[in-house]
Structure formats: C-alpha cells, structure tokens
Amino acid sequence: MNTAAILHWASLFALGCFVLALGCAALRLLRGPTPQDRVLALDAMYINGLLILLVLGIRFSSSAYFDIALLIGLAGFAGSTALAKFLLKGEVIQP
C-alpha cells in the first residue's frame, strides 16, 4: 500500500471521528443541563470544526484551509473567554 492510499484512508477516518465528535458536542449543547455544559459543548464544537478544516487542508493540499482554521481558533478562544467571564460575573465588560 503506498503513502497516498494511507493518507487517503487516514484522512477519511479522521474526518469521520471529528464529525462524530462534533455531533456529540452538538447533542450536549442541546441537552446540557447547565450553562457551563453548553459553553463546554460550544468550545468542543469550534475545536472539532477547526480540526475538520485542518484535515481537509492536508487532504486537498491547500493552505487556505489553514488560514481559515487560524481565524476560527482566534474567534473561538475569544468567544469562550467571554462566555466564561459572563458565567462567572454576569457581565462581560465591567463598568
């Protein structure tokens, strides 16, 4: 088996695993009993989306996917931080 075939099947397996994890996080987002569970589910969803884009970038040999993944990572981190601060103090921006 050559390396192209291994890369093809490995990327398909990784995509399947990340899509399954994204679905599990979406289920937790919908059914989470507490707001903290929902924030963690959103965090897991953006990370899995980022990983899906990275695998697609490797699979199609395109650097555009990596740039988009970087933007998603930055926005996801800022959003997670803001939501965590909101859950702790009840406001994001203090007067």
TILUMNU-795372 format. One record per residue (C-alpha): residue number from 1; z, y, x. Coordinates in steps of 0.1 Angstrom, whole numbers, padded with zeros to 4 digits. Layout:
# residues N
n  z  y  x
NUM  Z  Y  X
...
***
This chain:
# residues 95
n  z  y  x
1  0000  0000  0000
2  -0010  0033  0015
3  0011  0065  0016
4  -0010  0082  -0011
5  -0002  0055  -0036
6  0035  0055  -0026
7  0037  0093  -0031
8  0019  0090  -0064
9  0043  0064  -0078
10  0074  0080  -0063
11  0065  0114  -0079
12  0059  0098  -0112
13  0093  0080  -0111
14  0110  0113  -0100
15  0093  0132  -0128
16  0104  0106  -0153
17  0140  0107  -0141
18  0141  0145  -0142
19  0126  0147  -0177
20  0152  0121  -0189
21  0180  0142  -0173
22  0165  0174  -0189
23  0166  0156  -0223
24  0202  0145  -0218
25  0212  0181  -0209
26  0194  0194  -0240
27  0213  0169  -0261
28  0246  0182  -0246
29  0235  0217  -0252
30  0230  0210  -0289
31  0261  0188  -0294
32  0285  0202  -0269
33  0320  0206  -0284
34  0330  0236  -0263
35  0311  0267  -0250
36  0319  0255  -0214
37  0299  0223  -0221
38  0270  0243  -0234
39  0270  0266  -0203
40  0271  0235  -0180
41  0242  0220  -0200
42  0221  0252  -0195
43  0229  0250  -0158
44  0218  0214  -0156
45  0186  0222  -0176
46  0175  0250  -0153
47  0182  0228  -0123
48  0162  0199  -0137
49  0134  0223  -0146
50  0134  0236  -0111
51  0133  0201  -0097
52  0104  0192  -0120
53  0084  0221  -0107
54  0092  0211  -0071
55  0079  0176  -0077
56  0048  0189  -0093
57  0042  0212  -0063
58  0044  0182  -0040
59  0022  0161  -0062
60  -0005  0187  -0066
61  -0001  0203  -0031
62  0002  0238  -0045
63  0026  0264  -0032
64  0026  0283  -0065
65  0050  0258  -0080
66  0075  0265  -0052
67  0073  0303  -0058
68  0080  0298  -0095
69  0108  0274  -0087
70  0124  0300  -0065
71  0123  0326  -0093
72  0138  0301  -0117
73  0166  0293  -0093
74  0174  0330  -0089
75  0174  0337  -0126
76  0193  0306  -0134
77  0220  0314  -0109
78  0224  0350  -0122
79  0225  0337  -0158
80  0251  0310  -0150
81  0273  0335  -0133
82  0270  0360  -0162
83  0278  0333  -0187
84  0308  0320  -0167
85  0322  0356  -0164
86  0317  0361  -0201
87  0336  0329  -0210
88  0365  0339  -0186
89  0369  0375  -0195
90  0350  0381  -0228
91  0327  0407  -0213
92  0301  0407  -0185
93  0302  0443  -0174
94  0337  0458  -0171
95  0342  0495  -0180
***
